[in-house]
Amino acid sequence: MISYNPFWVTLKHSVETTYSLINKHKLSSSTINRLRKNKPISTVTLNDLCRILHCRVEDIIIYIEDTDDQTL
């Protein structure tokens, strides 16, 4: 499972807020909601977040092995 917990830590240590991400950087509120619920986001959005927050991908997402993941 992909978790966005690192994103929230990174955002907390940033000058940005969810408000500024939506209003200044034009991320949609549904994207913020998807991050809150650990739902999939696009790599374009991931790239935008890294650019806005001046961070690496690892500062936004983490993979956590989960037995509920679909079988391959």
Residue pairs with C-beta under 8 A, 6 or more apart in sequence:
1 38
1 63
1 64
1 65
1 66
1 68
1 69
2 38
2 40
2 61
2 62
2 63
2 64
3 38
3 61
3 62
3 63
3 64
4 35
4 36
4 38
4 60
4 61
5 62
6 58
6 59
6 60
6 61
6 62
7 35
7 49
7 59
7 60
7 61
8 35
9 59
10 53
10 55
10 59
10 60
11 17
11 18
11 21
11 53
14 53
16 24
16 25
16 52
16 53
18 32
21 27
21 32
21 52
22 28
22 29
22 32
25 48
25 52
27 45
27 48
27 49
31 41
31 45
33 39
34 40
34 41
35 41
46 57
46 60
46 61
49 55
49 60
50 56
50 57
50 59
50 60
53 59
53 60
